[in-house]
């Protein structure tokens, strides 16, 4: 429901009613859903009601509620509305929030109308406390799993809701011999109480209110503001909040989590692109801290699940008529889809995807639609990307190392080792980090390229770089980041201020400024690397000759 021109009392009532189960019949088109429910909520609604996919049930607190909170504080009655929807979710799941015998746990996630990957807050495993963790251990048959889930919840809640620095928390908690145990959890609880002066609330209803409020507040966090400034997103837009029944990728060897694009978002090639991590939860994949498997490894580990995933991804791409970015979890051999959105992509990928989708009978993108998706400035960037890695590597300078090409294009700049240094730099710089987090967004926006020693194809650095058209190489595991510089596989040191070149298509890293290919390679390079660009150029020329403005 959308509302306006109502008095204060009616508006408060309307806001509290603006909470919707995923399977609610809205009867409005996708664009309207996005403005009401945010991108994540709209995707979940369509996957659930329209497509009938395997989605854990839940509900969405709509975008207008966030705008009301930011303007006037917590809306009267919203807490009761959350309790009612949570009870209904419990009835559907056959377990309830706070039930010590068989607890319902939920994920609380943000979902703005315009995608802001990693910029807003998330809390997983909400509903755990000293009583419900024992119930989870009993019903799951695994104490390790239950204590691991509780540890994850406490850490995430402390950082996201209570504002504790993750590094400070890790130092205060120390390194217990068995982190995913009662003793490990006690160490985290003690550290939280010492730093924050209070404990994580035991009451799941209080946990839920504070988590929803934290997501609302994260809309105006420094990293979110920096991202909005870079992307020119309306600061008054606000975010929705989704509350979804938890499924667990950390439940055992037949469980895991992944993020996958229906096509390669760097090149646009029509092959699946993404990462999978067994015995893990979603944040483990996107944080870049773990060495992930390629999504194709899922076919070897769980062929039946992989076949279901392929079918679901094709269904989503045809439904949305675009490349989709999908988060999924495998829980004890069962596939669950947790979210979908239109995927961010590099310029070359935008060109290739648009042309390919005009040839796909199920999608049937029109020529005009293709040109709208790939305007002239994107085609110009694609031209630069296509030329950036044409030079024969064997005739150029020696490659220092090779990581994963995560965002296409070639960048040359001075090495900086911190986000603050990148933001303060005056010339072209390449930000070099073990991994990036949302807190690095200001430095990422200032850099001409990104290089990380950890992370995979769908890590935070990779996703943000592709969205911004910044060349990025991730997962360069042979490099070792230190306080003063980066140690190469040969033992040499690349120090802050040294100039390097990175190629976000091939994943190559060179010391110094590598000369681009000669001009006579240009036409052949584009014809070889990205013939679809020539096709789009011809369509654009014909459109202009016929007097149609772009």
C-alpha positions in Angstrom: 0.0 0.0 0.0 1.1 3.5 -0.8 -0.4 6.4 1.0 -0.4 10.2 1.2 -2.6 13.1 2.3 -3.5 11.5 5.6 -3.5 12.9 9.2 -0.8 12.0 11.8 -2.9 9.2 13.4 -4.0 7.7 10.1 -0.5 7.9 8.8 0.9 6.1 11.7 -1.7 3.3 11.3 -1.0 3.2 7.6 2.8 2.9 8.1 2.3 0.0 10.5 0.1 -1.7 8.0 2.7 -1.2 5.2 4.3 -4.5 6.1 3.8 -7.3 3.6 4.3 -11.1 3.5 6.4 -12.2 0.5 3.3 -13.9 -1.0 1.0 -10.9 -0.7 -1.0 -10.2 -3.9 0.1 -6.6 -4.7 -1.4 -6.4 -8.2 1.1 -3.8 -9.3 4.0 -4.1 -11.9 7.6 -4.7 -10.9 8.7 -1.0 -10.9 5.9 -0.2 -8.4 6.9 -3.1 -6.3 10.5 -1.9 -6.2 9.5 1.6 -5.0 7.3 0.0 -2.3 9.3 -3.0 -1.2 12.8 -2.2 -2.3 14.8 -4.3 -4.8 15.2 -7.2 -2.5 11.6 -7.3 -1.3 10.3 -7.0 -4.8 12.5 -9.8 -6.0 11.4 -12.0 -3.1 7.7 -11.2 -3.8 8.0 -12.1 -7.5 10.0 -15.3 -6.8 7.5 -16.4 -4.2 4.1 -15.5 -5.7 4.7 -15.1 -9.4 7.3 -17.8 -10.0 6.6 -20.2 -7.2 10.3 -20.8 -6.4 11.8 -22.3 -3.3 12.2 -19.2 -1.2 12.2 -19.2 2.7 9.0 -17.4 3.7 9.1 -13.9 5.3 7.8 -10.4 5.2 9.0 -6.9 4.2 8.8 -3.6 6.1 8.2 -1.2 3.2 10.3 1.8 2.2 7.8 4.4 3.4 8.2 3.1 6.9 11.9 3.8 6.8 11.2 7.3 5.5 8.8 7.9 8.4 11.4 6.6 10.9 14.1 8.9 9.5 11.8 11.9 9.7 9.9 11.2 13.0 11.5 8.3 14.8 10.1 4.8 15.4 6.4 4.7 14.2 3.8 4.1 16.9 2.5 0.5 16.7 5.2 -0.8 14.4 6.5 -3.1 17.2 3.0 -4.8 17.4 2.9 -5.2 13.7 6.3 -6.9 13.7 5.1 -9.2 16.5 2.0 -10.1 14.5 3.9 -10.9 11.3 6.5 -12.8 13.2 3.8 -14.9 14.8 2.3 -15.6 11.4 5.7 -16.6 10.0 6.1 -18.9 13.0 2.7 -20.6 12.3 3.8 -21.1 8.7 7.2 -22.6 9.7 5.9 -24.7 12.6 8.3 -23.0 15.1 8.3 -19.6 16.8 10.7 -16.9 17.7 12.0 -17.4 21.2 10.7 -21.0 21.6 13.5 -22.7 23.6 12.4 -26.2 22.3 12.5 -25.5 18.5 13.3 -21.9 17.8 12.5 -19.9 14.7 15.5 -17.9 13.6 15.3 -15.0 11.1 17.5 -12.9 8.8 17.0 -9.2 8.9 18.3 -7.5 5.7 18.1 -4.2 4.0 16.8 -3.7 0.5 16.8 -0.2 -1.1 14.9 0.6 -4.3 18.3 1.1 -6.0 21.0 -1.6 -5.4 23.7 -0.5 -2.9 25.7 -3.8 -2.5 27.2 -4.1 1.0 26.4 -0.6 2.0 23.5 -1.2 4.3 23.2 -3.6 7.3 22.3 -7.3 7.8 21.8 -9.5 10.8 21.6 -13.3 10.5 20.5 -16.0 13.0 18.4 -13.5 15.0 16.4 -15.2 17.8 19.3 -17.0 19.4 20.1 -16.7 23.1 21.4 -18.9 25.9 18.1 -21.0 25.9 17.3 -21.2 22.2 20.8 -22.2 21.2 20.3 -25.4 23.2 17.0 -26.0 21.5 18.6 -25.5 18.1 21.3 -28.0 19.1 18.7 -30.6 20.0 16.5 -30.3 16.9 19.5 -30.1 14.6 21.4 -32.9 16.3 24.6 -30.8 16.1 26.0 -28.7 19.0 28.8 -27.4 16.8 26.3 -26.0 14.3 24.2 -24.4 17.0 27.1 -22.8 18.8 28.6 -21.7 15.4 25.3 -20.0 14.6 25.1 -18.3 18.0 28.7 -17.0 17.6 27.9 -15.6 14.2 24.8 -13.9 15.5 26.5 -12.3 18.5 29.4 -11.0 16.4 27.1 -9.6 13.7 24.7 -8.0 16.2 27.5 -6.4 18.1 29.0 -4.8 15.0 25.8 -4.0 13.1 23.4 -3.0 15.9 25.6 -2.0 18.7 28.3 -0.3 16.6 31.3 -2.2 18.0 34.4 -2.2 15.7 34.9 -5.7 14.4 38.6 -5.6 14.9 38.2 -4.4 18.5 35.7 -7.2 19.2 38.1 -9.8 17.7 41.0 -8.6 19.9 38.9 -8.5 23.1 37.4 -11.9 22.5 40.8 -13.4 21.9 41.3 -16.7 20.1 39.6 -19.5 22.1 40.6 -23.0 21.2 37.1 -23.9 20.0 35.4 -20.7 18.8 32.1 -22.5 17.9 31.5 -23.8 21.4 29.9 -22.6 24.7 33.3 -21.3 25.8 33.8 -19.5 22.5 30.4 -17.8 22.8 31.1 -16.8 26.4 34.3 -15.1 25.3 32.4 -13.0 22.7 29.6 -12.2 25.2 32.2 -11.0 27.7 34.0 -8.9 25.1 30.7 -7.3 24.0 29.7 -6.4 27.5 33.1 -4.9 28.2 33.2 -2.8 25.1 29.6 -1.7 24.9 28.7 -1.6 28.6 25.7 -3.9 27.9 24.9 -7.4 26.6 23.1 -8.4 23.4 19.4 -8.6 24.4 18.1 -12.1 25.2 14.6 -11.2 24.2 14.1 -12.0 20.5 11.4 -9.3 20.1 13.9 -6.7 21.4 16.6 -8.1 19.1 14.2 -7.7 16.1 13.3 -4.1 16.9 16.9 -3.1 17.4 17.9 -4.9 14.2 15.2 -3.3 12.1 16.2 0.1 13.6 19.8 -0.5 12.8 19.0 -1.2 9.1 17.0 2.0 9.0 19.9 3.9 10.6 22.4 2.4 8.1 20.7 4.4 5.3 22.6 7.4 6.6 25.9 5.7 7.6 29.1 7.3 6.2 29.6 4.5 3.8 26.0 4.6 2.5 26.3 8.4 2.0 29.6 8.0 0.2 28.1 5.4 -2.1 25.0 7.5 -2.8 27.1 10.5 -3.6 29.2 8.4 -6.1 26.0 6.9 -7.7 23.9 10.1 -7.5 21.1 8.3 -5.5 18.4 10.4 -3.9 19.3 10.7 -0.2 15.6 10.7 0.8 14.8 7.4 -0.9 15.2 5.1 2.1 15.3 1.4 2.4 13.0 -1.5 3.0 13.8 -4.3 5.5 13.1 -8.0 4.9 12.6 -10.4 7.7 13.1 -14.0 6.4 13.1 -17.4 8.0 16.7 -18.6 8.2 18.0 -21.5 6.2 21.5 -22.7 7.1 24.5 -23.2 4.8 26.6 -24.0 7.8 24.6 -27.0 8.8 27.0 -29.7 7.6 29.0 -31.1 4.6 25.8 -31.2 2.4 25.2 -27.5 3.1 26.7 -24.3 1.8 26.0 -20.9 0.3 26.7 -19.0 -2.9 26.2 -16.0 -5.0 25.8 -16.4 -8.8 25.2 -14.3 -11.8 23.2 -15.7 -14.7 25.9 -14.5 -17.1 29.5 -13.3 -16.7 29.2 -9.7 -15.5 32.7 -8.8 -16.6 32.6 -10.2 -20.2 28.8 -10.8 -20.7 29.5 -14.4 -21.9 26.4 -16.6 -21.4 27.9 -18.8 -18.7 27.2 -18.9 -14.9 29.6 -16.8 -12.9 29.9 -16.9 -9.1 31.2 -18.5 -6.0 30.1 -21.3 -3.7 31.4 -22.0 -0.2 30.5 -25.3 1.7 29.6 -25.1 5.4 29.1 -21.3 5.4 26.7 -18.5 5.5 26.2 -15.7 2.9 28.5 -13.1 4.6 31.4 -15.5 4.3 31.2 -15.4 0.5 30.8 -11.6 -0.1 33.2 -10.5 2.6 36.1 -11.8 0.6 37.8 -13.4 3.7 37.3 -17.0 2.6 38.7 -18.9 -0.4 35.6 -19.9 -2.3 34.9 -22.5 -4.9 33.6 -21.7 -8.3 29.9 -22.2 -8.7 30.6 -25.0 -11.2 32.1 -27.0 -8.3 28.5 -27.3 -7.0 27.7 -29.6 -9.9 30.4 -32.0 -8.7 29.4 -31.8 -5.1 25.6 -31.8 -5.5 24.6 -32.5 -9.1 20.9 -32.5 -8.4 21.0 -29.2 -6.6 23.1 -27.7 -9.4 20.5 -28.8 -12.0 17.8 -27.1 -10.0 19.9 -24.0 -9.7 20.5 -23.8 -13.4 16.8 -24.2 -14.1 15.9 -21.5 -11.6 18.4 -19.1 -12.9 17.2 -19.4 -16.5 13.6 -18.9 -15.2 14.7 -15.7 -13.4 16.6 -14.3 -16.4 13.6 -14.9 -18.8 11.2 -13.4 -16.2 13.2 -10.2 -15.6 14.6 -10.1 -19.2 18.0 -9.2 -17.9 21.1 -10.7 -16.2 20.3 -11.5 -12.6 22.4 -11.7 -9.5 21.2 -14.4 -7.1 22.1 -15.4 -3.6 21.3 -19.0 -2.6 21.8 -21.5 0.2 22.0 -25.3 0.2 20.7 -26.7 3.4 21.2 -30.4 3.9 20.9 -31.0 0.1 17.9 -28.6 -0.5 18.2 -25.5 -2.6 16.8 -22.2 -1.3 16.9 -18.9 -3.2 17.4 -16.0 -0.8 17.3 -13.0 -3.2 17.6 -11.8 -6.7 18.3 -8.5 -8.4 19.3 -7.1 -11.8 23.1 -7.7 -11.8 25.6 -4.9 -12.0 28.0 -5.3 -15.0 31.0 -3.9 -16.8 30.6 -1.9 -20.0 31.8 -4.8 -22.3 29.3 -7.1 -20.5 26.5 -4.7 -21.0 27.2 -4.6 -24.8 27.4 -8.4 -25.2 24.4 -9.1 -23.0 22.2 -6.6 -24.7 23.0 -7.9 -28.2 22.7 -11.6 -27.1 19.3 -11.0 -25.6 17.9 -9.6 -28.9 18.7 -13.0 -30.3 17.2 -15.0 -27.4 13.6 -16.0 -28.4 12.5 -16.3 -24.8 13.7 -12.8 -23.8 13.3 -11.0 -27.2 14.9 -7.7 -26.3 14.1 -5.2 -29.0 16.9 -3.2 -30.7 15.6 0.0 -29.0 15.7 -1.6 -25.6 19.2 -2.8 -26.2 20.3 0.8 -27.1 18.6 2.2 -24.0 20.5 -0.3 -21.9 23.8 0.6 -23.5 23.9 4.3 -24.2 26.9 5.9 -26.0 28.9 6.6 -22.9 28.8 2.9 -21.9 29.7 1.9 -25.5 32.7 4.3 -25.2 33.8 2.6 -22.0 33.4 -0.8 -23.6 35.7 0.3 -26.5 38.4 1.2 -24.0 38.0 -2.1 -22.1 38.2 -4.1 -25.4 41.6 -2.5 -26.2 43.0 -2.6 -22.7 44.3 -6.2 -22.8 45.0 -6.8 -26.5 48.8 -6.4 -26.2 50.5 -9.8 -26.3 51.6 -10.6 -22.7 54.6 -12.5 -23.8 56.2 -9.4 -25.4 55.5 -7.1 -22.5 57.2 -6.7 -19.2 57.2 -9.6 -16.7 53.9 -10.1 -14.8 54.3 -9.7 -11.1 51.3 -12.0 -10.3 48.0 -13.0 -11.6 44.7 -13.0 -9.7 41.1 -13.1 -10.8 40.0 -10.5 -13.3 36.9 -9.2 -11.6 36.1 -5.9 -13.4 37.4 -5.3 -16.9 39.8 -2.6 -18.1 43.4 -1.6 -17.5 44.4 0.9 -14.7 47.8 2.5 -13.9 48.4 4.2 -10.6 50.4 4.6 -7.5 49.9 2.0 -4.8 48.0 3.1 -1.7 47.4 0.7 1.1 44.4 2.2 3.0 41.1 3.7 2.0 42.0 7.0 3.7 45.2 7.3 1.7 43.2 6.7 -1.5 40.6 9.3 -0.6 43.4 11.9 0.3 45.5 11.2 -2.8 45.7 13.8 -5.6 46.9 11.7 -8.5 45.7 8.3 -9.9 46.0 5.6 -7.3 45.3 1.9 -7.1 43.9 0.7 -3.7 45.7 -2.5 -2.6 44.1 -4.4 0.3 43.8 -7.9 1.6 40.0 -7.5 1.0 37.6 -4.5 0.9 34.6 -3.9 3.1 31.8 -1.4 2.9 33.9 0.8 5.1 36.3 1.3 2.2 33.8 2.8 -0.1 35.2 6.3 0.0 38.7 5.1 -0.9 37.3 2.8 -3.6 35.5 5.7 -5.2 38.7 7.7 -5.3 40.9 5.0 -6.8 41.3 4.2 -10.5 41.7 0.5 -9.8 41.4 -2.1 -7.1 43.7 -5.0 -6.2 42.9 -7.5 -3.4 44.9 -10.5 -2.2 41.7 -12.3 -1.0 38.2 -12.6 -2.2 36.4 -14.2 -5.2 34.4 -13.2 -8.2 31.4 -12.0 -6.1 33.3 -10.4 -3.3 32.5 -6.8 -2.2 35.4 -5.4 -4.2 34.4 -7.2 -7.4 30.7 -6.3 -7.2 31.3 -2.6 -6.4 34.1 -2.2 -9.0 31.9 -3.7 -11.8 29.1 -1.3 -10.9 31.4 1.7 -11.0 33.4 0.6 -14.1 36.7 0.5 -12.1 39.2 -2.2 -13.2 39.7 -4.7 -10.4 41.8 -7.8 -9.7 40.8 -9.9 -6.7 42.2 -13.1 -5.1 45.8 -12.4 -5.9 46.8 -14.9 -3.3 50.5 -14.9 -4.1 50.8 -11.3 -2.8 51.2 -10.6 0.9 50.0 -7.2 2.2 52.0 -5.6 5.0 52.0 -2.3 6.8 54.6 -0.8 4.4 53.8 -2.5 1.1 53.1 -5.7 -0.7 55.5 -8.6 -1.0 55.6 -10.4 -4.4 56.1 -14.1 -5.0 59.8 -13.4 -5.7 60.2 -11.7 -2.3 60.4 -8.1 -3.8 58.5 -5.3 -2.1 56.1 -3.0 -3.8 55.8 0.0 -1.5 53.2 2.7 -1.2 53.7 5.2 -4.0 55.2 2.7 -6.4 53.4 2.6 -9.8 51.7 -0.6 -10.9 49.4 -1.6 -13.8 46.5 -4.0 -13.3 44.3 -5.6 -16.0 40.8 -6.4 -14.7 40.1 -8.7 -17.6 43.1 -11.1 -17.5 43.9 -10.6 -13.8 47.5 -9.6 -14.6 49.5 -7.2 -12.4 52.7 -5.5 -13.6 55.2 -3.2 -11.9 55.3 0.2 -13.7 53.2 1.8 -16.4 52.6 -0.8 -19.1 52.3 0.7 -22.5 48.9 0.2 -24.2 48.6 -1.6 -27.5 49.5 0.4 -30.7 46.7 2.2 -32.5 46.8 -0.1 -35.6 45.5 -2.9 -33.3 42.3 -0.9 -32.5 39.8 -2.0 -35.2 41.1 -5.6 -35.2 41.0 -5.7 -31.5 37.4 -4.6 -31.2 36.3 -7.0 -34.0 38.1 -9.8 -32.2 37.3 -9.0 -28.6 33.8 -7.5 -28.8 32.1 -7.8 -32.2 28.8 -7.0 -30.5 30.0 -3.4 -30.0 30.2 -3.0 -33.8 26.6 -4.3 -34.0 25.3 -1.8 -31.5 27.2 1.0 -33.2 25.5 0.1 -36.5 22.1 0.0 -34.8 22.8 3.4 -33.1 23.9 4.9 -36.5 20.8 3.6 -38.2 18.5 4.9 -35.5 20.1 8.4 -35.7 19.8 8.4 -39.5 16.1 7.6 -39.2 15.7 10.7 -36.9 15.2 8.8 -33.7 16.8 10.4 -30.7 18.5 8.3 -28.1 
